[in-house]
């Protein structure tokens, strides 16, 4: 326990005493939080990517599409940890050059715990915005997205599995109650007081 160490993303590093990343005698010590990793979670079609980009622009935040870091050759359950690791690395990297990053990615509790730990250990705050909409609203042609049969099935499964109602959410927004611009503005306005400023 006399050695300072931090283990994350499969690598052990030795940060200097007083830095954000260190653990000594089982007690975690942090510098004040200096940025925000804002996760937009929810079922397929709830608006994670489109609203995430729009809100990132409004808040002057970076944007990361979590789907860009998944392994398309493997099912999600076989690549969840490696995908989470890649997303965490990208989010932390983006936070190094800005106060906030919005990550569009549907969260399970295990993902949330992982991100909160890894990103929190890097000195940043994790905020979860859960986006939800009724299945029929998601599938409506008015929303502008066409889903294949597998996605249509998965939307129902994700709603049934609670992706639209996570207990660890800091903010829950119904994305089928107003038009896109009003919804994006509402999210940005409701997020603003939650943000940690450097």
Steps between C-alpha positions, in 0.01 A plus 500: 500500500796732524528508120282744313314335216196532287356226283267576215454415138726201556810707576668583826654844525679682780371856523678747724372567852244776496387422145145407417583136436624340815395268772682458829422263788160422353378862521428673170595865480399735221558853390174689451297385200584713201288377211191305401453176309131515413356169385187508285343160562177339388358250254577499129325793332447712813734769364836430665709592196296777337409673826847434639663685211251789521540541877879473472495790254279707732725434801832529315576138587677228305292209367579127495274245331550183705389283208820602320698307765308172493626190327253435214635149456396392849167506685467781759521258796835366376656842453339715771815542709733571209247749358468670841879524526530664158218745581660590835836568337337722236285688756797566729706614201222738391471636855869586494424774248155610616272535799239249382447209266170342406512125437208333319485144629228283659603423857447189706575530871837327450598756233395784729705363792802452274481850348435666836807329645744543211395850394457606863850376582627724220344796683184550298132482592265252331148623428234273351216633287247231419298562187172320461213487258204275438572212262240622249656849504849360440373296204298786352616610153468860625819449705693451177670170568429162344576190708566148380308211656778418746510861624120509533513191721793635701318831565219313675749286692697803614187677621393182684851467653479850648733696270241780502484519879838459668515555876850646470385781268563861595244616248220320312351661190205386291611562143158449343319789672634793296678564171873441464617859557286550811615166639868582442455842663318345797781248555771768476312727740446220751862384474657842548456516882636144537833574332825530692708791377879507501 
